[in-house]
Amino acid sequence: MKKIKYYYNTNTLRYEKLETPLRVKLLRVFGFVAAALVTAALISYLAFRFVGSPQERILQQQNRALRDNYKELEDTLESIQRQMRELEKRDNDVYRAIFEANPIPDSARARELEVKQEIAKVEKIKDYQLVGSITTTIFNLNSRIAAQRKSYDEVEELVKNKEELLARTPAIQPVSNKDLNRIASGYGYRIDPVYKTTKFHAGLDFSAPQGTPIYATADGTVSTSGNTGNGYGNHVIINHGYGYETLYGHMVRVKSRVGQAVKRGEVIGWVGSTGKSTGPHCHYEVHKNGEKIDPIYYFYNDLTPEQFDQILKKAAASNQSLD
């Protein structure tokens, strides 16, 4: 039941019924609604500012989980990159070195600088950029893995051909030298026996009686045989493949012919003193990829470590060459 209010009218000197004007009622209603809206807005602001909505809290939890997962993924990628660098280094410095194969250039893989930039980029970027960066890093790793897989396939082929490679690598002395006293002059700058000036001597001189057999030091095919007027007199050049060639100079007589396949230890001629020579000897050279290198390091098949040390000292002596 609605409560009726009265008030005392001093003009009429009697109690009259209290009636609120419509304008006042509307103002009261408006004030109440306005106060309610302001209060609700303030409460909502404080709630969302310091408490957060349930959906927002869920999103925040998911975001934290994603950041943690991204950090783990970033650490995993960095670990994989370290492993890839180790594999690439081992491939170039160990596996390919064993088979004397050229290392893979950095251009075939991702360059080291680019790799470091990738890591730095992943460390500094914002969370929302991380997905794209990791995708790029993974693409980079896939490219490097593909290049490394190709390299290992090549190394596998080298392993298969290792027996042939060893057979075609110079590994013995060109003349019998059991007492190790036949090396008359070594590789390097020596006194020329004719001009008496210091000149570069590109091989080893093995002194021996004329007619001493000269042996092929590795399997190969004879590419030159005879006297070509180059100062070596009667000489033989054998192409062994894999970048190796050997030269045997100043023979009294040549046995092998151009195009002939020879085996290590096979007689290819006999010691003499033809060409620019001051006495019977075999001038022996080893060429690798067109470059003349010291033959002293290619006698590992018929020498003990002690004998190699002894012959190394003899070859290093500064003396006059025989050619």
C-alpha positions in Angstrom: 0.0 0.0 0.0 1.4 3.4 -1.1 2.2 5.6 1.8 0.4 9.0 1.6 2.3 12.1 3.0 0.7 15.3 4.3 2.0 18.7 5.2 0.6 21.6 7.2 -0.3 24.5 5.0 0.2 27.8 7.0 -1.9 29.7 4.5 -5.0 27.5 4.8 -4.2 26.4 8.4 -4.9 22.8 7.6 -3.2 19.6 6.6 -3.1 19.0 2.9 -2.0 16.0 0.8 1.7 16.3 -0.4 2.0 15.8 -4.1 5.4 15.9 -5.9 5.4 17.7 -9.3 6.2 15.6 -12.4 9.2 17.8 -13.1 10.7 17.0 -9.7 10.0 13.3 -10.2 11.7 13.3 -13.6 14.8 15.1 -12.2 15.0 12.6 -9.4 14.8 9.7 -11.8 17.4 11.3 -14.1 19.8 12.0 -11.2 19.4 8.4 -9.9 20.1 6.9 -13.4 23.1 9.3 -13.9 24.6 8.4 -10.6 24.1 4.7 -11.3 25.8 5.0 -14.7 28.7 6.9 -13.3 29.1 4.4 -10.5 28.9 1.5 -12.9 31.5 3.1 -15.2 33.9 3.7 -12.4 33.5 0.2 -11.0 34.0 -1.2 -14.5 37.1 0.9 -15.1 38.6 -0.2 -11.8 37.7 -3.8 -12.4 39.2 -3.9 -15.9 42.2 -1.8 -14.9 43.3 -3.7 -11.9 41.4 -7.0 -12.1 40.7 -7.7 -15.7 37.9 -9.6 -17.3 37.9 -13.5 -17.3 38.5 -13.5 -21.1 41.4 -11.1 -20.7 43.0 -13.2 -18.0 42.7 -16.2 -20.2 44.3 -14.3 -23.1 47.1 -13.2 -20.8 47.8 -16.7 -19.7 47.8 -17.9 -23.3 50.2 -15.1 -24.2 52.6 -16.0 -21.4 52.5 -19.6 -22.5 53.2 -18.6 -26.1 56.1 -16.4 -25.0 57.5 -19.3 -23.0 57.1 -21.7 -25.9 58.7 -19.2 -28.3 61.7 -18.8 -25.9 62.1 -22.6 -25.8 61.9 -22.7 -29.6 64.4 -19.9 -29.9 66.9 -21.7 -27.6 66.3 -24.9 -29.6 67.0 -23.1 -32.9 70.2 -21.6 -31.5 71.3 -25.0 -30.4 70.6 -26.4 -33.8 72.5 -23.6 -35.4 75.5 -24.4 -33.2 75.3 -28.0 -34.2 75.1 -27.1 -37.9 78.2 -24.9 -37.6 80.1 -27.7 -35.9 79.0 -30.2 -38.6 80.0 -27.7 -41.4 83.4 -27.1 -39.7 84.0 -30.8 -39.2 83.0 -31.5 -42.8 85.5 -28.9 -44.2 88.3 -29.4 -41.7 88.2 -33.1 -41.1 86.2 -35.2 -43.6 87.1 -33.3 -46.7 90.7 -32.8 -45.5 91.1 -36.6 -45.2 90.2 -37.0 -48.9 92.0 -33.8 -49.9 88.7 -32.4 -51.3 88.0 -28.7 -51.6 86.0 -27.3 -48.7 82.5 -26.1 -49.5 82.5 -22.3 -49.7 80.3 -20.3 -47.3 78.2 -19.2 -50.2 76.8 -22.7 -50.6 75.6 -22.5 -47.0 74.3 -19.6 -45.0 77.2 -17.2 -44.3 78.4 -16.9 -40.7 77.6 -13.2 -40.5 74.0 -13.8 -41.7 73.6 -16.6 -39.1 74.8 -14.2 -36.3 72.4 -11.5 -37.5 69.6 -14.0 -37.5 70.3 -14.9 -33.9 70.6 -11.3 -32.8 67.3 -10.5 -34.6 65.5 -13.3 -32.8 66.9 -12.1 -29.5 65.6 -8.5 -29.9 62.4 -8.6 -31.8 58.9 -8.3 -30.2 56.7 -11.2 -29.5 54.3 -10.7 -32.3 57.2 -10.6 -34.8 58.8 -13.8 -33.5 56.8 -16.2 -35.6 57.9 -14.7 -38.9 61.5 -14.5 -37.7 61.6 -18.1 -36.6 60.1 -19.2 -39.9 62.9 -17.4 -41.7 65.5 -19.0 -39.4 64.0 -22.4 -40.0 64.1 -21.8 -43.8 67.8 -20.8 -43.4 68.5 -24.0 -41.5 66.7 -26.1 -44.1 68.9 -24.6 -46.8 72.1 -25.3 -44.8 70.9 -28.9 -44.0 70.3 -29.5 -47.7 73.8 -28.3 -48.6 75.3 -30.4 -45.8 73.4 -33.5 -47.0 74.8 -32.9 -50.4 78.3 -32.6 -49.0 78.0 -35.8 -47.1 76.8 -37.6 -50.2 80.0 -36.4 -51.9 82.1 -37.5 -49.0 80.4 -40.9 -49.2 81.4 -41.1 -52.8 85.0 -40.2 -51.7 84.9 -43.0 -49.2 83.8 -45.5 -51.9 86.7 -44.3 -54.0 89.2 -44.2 -51.2 90.9 -47.4 -52.2 91.4 -46.1 -55.7 92.6 -42.7 -54.4 95.2 -44.4 -52.2 96.4 -46.5 -55.1 96.8 -43.4 -57.2 98.5 -41.3 -54.6 102.3 -41.3 -54.8 103.5 -43.3 -51.8 107.0 -44.9 -52.5 110.4 -43.9 -53.6 111.1 -44.1 -57.4 114.3 -46.1 -56.9 115.3 -48.8 -54.5 116.8 -47.0 -51.5 116.9 -49.4 -48.6 120.0 -47.9 -47.0 118.6 -44.3 -47.4 121.8 -42.9 -48.9 120.7 -42.2 -52.5 119.0 -38.8 -51.9 121.7 -36.4 -53.4 119.6 -33.2 -53.4 116.3 -32.1 -51.9 113.4 -29.9 -52.8 114.0 -26.1 -52.6 116.6 -23.6 -53.5 119.9 -25.3 -54.4 123.1 -24.5 -56.3 122.7 -25.2 -60.0 125.5 -27.6 -61.1 125.9 -25.9 -64.5 125.3 -22.2 -63.9 126.6 -22.3 -60.2 123.8 -20.0 -59.1 121.1 -20.5 -56.6 117.9 -21.8 -58.4 114.8 -23.5 -57.3 115.0 -27.3 -57.4 111.4 -28.6 -57.8 112.1 -32.2 -57.0 114.4 -34.8 -55.4 117.6 -36.2 -57.0 118.2 -39.9 -56.4 121.8 -40.8 -57.3 122.1 -44.4 -58.6 124.3 -46.4 -61.0 123.2 -46.1 -64.7 120.6 -48.8 -65.5 119.1 -48.8 -62.0 115.3 -49.5 -62.4 112.9 -46.6 -61.8 109.5 -47.5 -60.5 106.1 -45.8 -60.8 105.2 -44.5 -57.4 101.4 -44.9 -57.9 98.9 -46.2 -60.3 98.2 -44.0 -63.3 98.5 -43.4 -67.1 101.6 -42.3 -68.8 101.1 -38.8 -70.4 104.6 -38.1 -71.5 107.4 -40.4 -72.5 110.8 -39.6 -74.1 112.9 -36.5 -74.6 110.9 -33.3 -75.3 113.9 -30.9 -75.0 112.9 -29.4 -71.7 116.1 -30.3 -69.8 114.8 -33.5 -68.3 116.3 -35.7 -71.0 114.5 -39.0 -71.4 111.7 -38.7 -68.9 108.2 -40.0 -68.0 105.2 -38.1 -66.7 102.4 -40.2 -65.1 98.9 -38.8 -64.6 97.5 -40.4 -61.5 94.2 -38.6 -61.4 92.8 -36.8 -58.4 95.1 -33.9 -59.3 98.3 -35.9 -59.0 101.2 -36.1 -61.5 104.7 -37.5 -61.1 107.8 -36.8 -63.2 110.9 -39.1 -63.6 113.8 -37.4 -65.4 117.2 -38.1 -67.0 116.5 -41.8 -67.9 119.1 -43.7 -70.0 116.1 -45.5 -71.5 112.4 -45.3 -71.2 110.2 -48.4 -71.0 106.7 -46.9 -70.7 104.8 -45.4 -73.6 102.2 -42.6 -73.8 98.8 -43.9 -72.9 100.1 -47.0 -71.0 98.4 -47.8 -67.7 101.0 -48.5 -65.0 100.8 -49.8 -61.5 102.7 -48.7 -58.4 106.0 -50.5 -58.3 106.1 -51.2 -62.1 109.4 -50.4 -63.9 108.9 -47.4 -66.2 112.6 -46.8 -67.2 116.2 -46.9 -66.0 118.5 -44.4 -64.4 120.7 -42.3 -66.7 122.2 -38.9 -67.2 120.4 -37.5 -70.2 119.4 -33.9 -70.6 120.7 -31.2 -68.2 122.5 -33.6 -65.8 125.9 -33.9 -64.3 125.7 -37.6 -63.3 123.5 -40.6 -63.3 120.4 -40.0 -61.2 116.6 -39.9 -61.2 115.1 -36.5 -60.8 111.7 -37.0 -59.2 108.8 -34.5 -58.9 105.3 -34.6 -57.5 102.6 -32.2 -58.9 99.3 -31.6 -57.2 96.7 -29.6 -59.2 99.5 -28.3 -61.4 101.7 -27.1 -58.5 105.1 -28.7 -57.9 105.2 -29.9 -54.2 107.9 -31.5 -52.1 108.0 -35.3 -52.8 109.5 -36.1 -49.5 106.0 -36.3 -47.9 104.9 -39.0 -50.3 107.0 -41.9 -49.1 104.8 -43.2 -46.4 104.3 -46.7 -47.8 107.9 -47.9 -47.6 109.4 -46.0 -44.7 109.2 -46.3 -40.9 108.9 -43.1 -38.9 112.5 -43.3 -38.0 113.6 -43.8 -41.6 111.4 -40.9 -42.7 113.0 -38.6 -40.1 116.4 -39.7 -41.4 115.5 -39.1 -45.1 113.9 -35.8 -44.2 117.2 -34.5 -42.8 119.1 -35.7 -45.9 116.7 -33.9 -48.2 116.9 -30.7 -46.2 120.7 -30.4 -46.6 121.7 -27.3 -48.6 123.9 -28.7 -51.4 124.3 -28.7 -55.2 121.7 -30.5 -57.2 122.6 -32.9 -60.0 120.5 -31.1 -62.7 
